């Protein structure tokens, strides 16, 4: 399975069968993969990553596009601790879309370590992050990365991403489990 929304007992008590849960997971994965493909086709992106978020607010089951798996291992082993956009550092009231400019000067040693030893060696100093919520829990995220030659994400591009998210939310709401539980997504 791709992601667990809850344990089998919760699903059973809510009247959702295991088959419906698996179908919903596959549907969720498809919706998010299509959203990522859409962003890759409409915005200049050099690489990207889709991930699920577990109950401890860690990114799991990452799917990389145009990124070297060596950097994924480095991220898992060390750099997740310094990532300013890591899911566990993000709350619903902070918004669903943000961007990061790794060329900005900072005196924060953790962020500097993340930039100097993770983003810049990959030549991906520019990042836009999209967070997906179900009820009060972050369930997934998408990282859109740019190389130095593509430049930073502009305010108009962040606004464009935000304007498309209601369509992604609508797609989620049409999935079987969402219809059964009337799941709501945060704006």
PLY file of the C-alpha trace (Angstrom):
ply
format ascii 1.0
element vertex 187
property float x
property float y
property float z
element edge 186
property int vertex1
property int vertex2
end_header
0.00 0.00 0.00
1.09 3.52 -0.67
-0.17 5.30 2.42
-2.15 4.53 5.52
-4.93 6.94 6.43
-5.65 4.96 9.58
-5.76 1.44 10.90
-8.06 -1.31 9.70
-10.29 -1.01 12.77
-11.00 2.67 12.08
-11.85 1.86 8.47
-14.02 -1.07 9.49
-15.87 0.97 12.13
-16.51 3.71 9.59
-17.99 1.18 7.16
-15.11 1.38 4.67
-13.95 -1.96 3.33
-10.29 -2.79 2.84
-10.89 -2.86 -0.92
-12.39 0.65 -0.87
-9.46 1.88 1.20
-6.90 0.44 -1.25
-8.85 1.92 -4.17
-8.86 5.29 -2.43
-5.10 5.12 -1.85
-4.50 4.32 -5.49
-6.87 7.09 -6.49
-5.07 9.55 -4.21
-1.73 8.58 -5.68
-3.10 9.06 -9.19
-4.57 12.48 -8.35
-1.29 13.69 -6.88
0.82 12.23 -9.70
-1.41 14.02 -12.22
-1.13 17.26 -10.23
2.66 16.95 -10.25
2.68 16.27 -14.00
0.45 19.31 -14.53
2.81 21.58 -12.59
5.81 20.16 -14.46
4.14 20.92 -17.80
2.94 24.43 -16.94
5.91 25.80 -14.98
9.62 25.66 -15.72
10.84 22.91 -13.37
14.19 21.14 -13.39
13.23 18.35 -10.97
10.50 17.39 -8.58
9.46 15.04 -5.83
6.13 13.72 -4.63
5.83 12.24 -1.15
3.33 10.95 1.39
3.51 12.18 4.97
3.29 9.68 7.82
1.73 10.19 11.27
5.06 11.52 12.61
5.08 14.22 9.88
7.95 12.70 7.94
8.07 12.38 4.16
7.81 8.73 3.10
7.46 6.85 -0.19
9.18 9.62 -2.12
8.91 9.53 -5.88
11.75 11.46 -7.51
11.71 12.95 -10.98
15.02 14.08 -12.43
16.69 13.80 -9.01
19.56 11.50 -8.10
18.71 8.89 -5.46
22.08 9.62 -3.80
20.64 12.94 -2.67
17.50 11.24 -1.38
19.67 9.08 0.88
21.57 12.14 2.07
18.28 13.89 2.78
16.95 10.93 4.77
20.16 10.48 6.72
20.94 14.09 7.54
19.38 17.00 5.72
15.73 16.46 6.69
16.79 17.88 10.08
17.70 21.22 8.48
15.06 21.52 5.77
13.11 24.73 6.50
10.15 23.39 4.48
10.01 19.96 6.17
6.39 18.92 6.84
6.83 18.73 10.62
7.77 22.42 10.63
4.63 23.38 8.74
1.16 24.11 10.12
-2.11 24.47 8.26
-2.30 28.17 9.09
1.05 28.74 7.33
-0.62 28.10 3.97
-0.44 25.33 1.44
2.19 26.69 -0.93
5.51 28.30 -0.16
8.80 28.93 -1.89
12.41 28.99 -0.82
15.32 30.88 -2.33
18.57 29.14 -1.49
20.62 32.06 -2.78
19.51 34.36 0.03
21.97 35.06 2.78
21.13 33.66 6.20
22.97 33.39 9.48
20.88 30.42 10.62
23.47 27.60 10.74
20.93 24.83 10.09
19.47 26.50 7.02
22.96 27.44 5.83
23.98 23.77 6.13
20.89 22.73 4.13
21.67 25.25 1.40
25.45 24.81 1.20
25.62 21.04 1.54
22.36 19.90 0.00
20.67 22.36 -2.37
23.67 24.03 -3.98
25.66 20.84 -4.74
22.57 19.60 -6.66
22.20 23.00 -8.34
18.62 23.26 -7.06
18.65 26.45 -4.99
15.03 27.32 -5.75
12.16 25.33 -4.34
8.36 25.57 -4.22
6.57 23.29 -1.79
2.91 22.27 -1.96
1.23 20.67 1.05
-1.97 18.61 0.92
-4.24 18.24 3.94
-7.07 15.91 4.82
-9.09 17.11 7.75
-6.45 18.26 10.29
-3.57 16.14 8.98
-1.02 16.82 6.29
-1.08 13.78 4.01
1.25 14.57 1.10
3.52 17.10 -0.49
5.11 18.05 -3.76
8.50 19.69 -4.14
9.17 21.61 -7.33
12.85 22.43 -7.80
14.70 24.77 -10.10
18.29 25.11 -11.13
20.16 28.42 -10.99
19.54 29.14 -14.66
15.73 28.88 -14.20
15.71 31.30 -11.25
13.44 31.69 -8.27
9.70 31.09 -8.21
7.89 34.39 -8.64
4.85 35.55 -6.71
2.72 35.09 -9.83
3.82 31.44 -10.12
3.03 30.75 -6.46
-0.36 32.38 -6.95
-0.94 30.20 -10.04
-0.15 27.04 -8.03
-2.57 28.16 -5.30
-5.28 28.85 -7.86
-5.09 25.26 -9.18
-5.29 23.54 -5.79
-9.11 23.67 -5.55
-9.22 21.43 -8.64
-6.88 18.95 -6.95
-9.05 19.09 -3.83
-12.14 18.43 -5.94
-10.45 15.38 -7.45
-9.71 14.09 -3.95
-13.29 14.69 -2.84
-14.55 12.45 -5.65
-12.58 9.42 -4.42
-14.61 6.60 -2.78
-13.23 7.05 0.77
-13.65 10.81 0.61
-17.30 10.42 -0.40
-17.87 8.00 2.48
-16.21 10.19 5.08
-16.92 13.60 3.49
-13.25 14.49 3.80
-12.45 18.16 3.63
-9.24 19.77 2.54
-7.86 23.02 3.86
-7.53 26.00 1.58
0 1
1 2
2 3
3 4
4 5
5 6
6 7
7 8
8 9
9 10
10 11
11 12
12 13
13 14
14 15
15 16
16 17
17 18
18 19
19 20
20 21
21 22
22 23
23 24
24 25
25 26
26 27
27 28
28 29
29 30
30 31
31 32
32 33
33 34
34 35
35 36
36 37
37 38
38 39
39 40
40 41
41 42
42 43
43 44
44 45
45 46
46 47
47 48
48 49
49 50
50 51
51 52
52 53
53 54
54 55
55 56
56 57
57 58
58 59
59 60
60 61
61 62
62 63
63 64
64 65
65 66
66 67
67 68
68 69
69 70
70 71
71 72
72 73
73 74
74 75
75 76
76 77
77 78
78 79
79 80
80 81
81 82
82 83
83 84
84 85
85 86
86 87
87 88
88 89
89 90
90 91
91 92
92 93
93 94
94 95
95 96
96 97
97 98
98 99
99 100
100 101
101 102
102 103
103 104
104 105
105 106
106 107
107 108
108 109
109 110
110 111
111 112
112 113
113 114
114 115
115 116
116 117
117 118
118 119
119 120
120 121
121 122
122 123
123 124
124 125
125 126
126 127
127 128
128 129
129 130
130 131
131 132
132 133
133 134
134 135
135 136
136 137
137 138
138 139
139 140
140 141
141 142
142 143
143 144
144 145
145 146
146 147
147 148
148 149
149 150
150 151
151 152
152 153
153 154
154 155
155 156
156 157
157 158
158 159
159 160
160 161
161 162
162 163
163 164
164 165
165 166
166 167
167 168
168 169
169 170
170 171
171 172
172 173
173 174
174 175
175 176
176 177
177 178
178 179
179 180
180 181
181 182
182 183
183 184
184 185
185 186
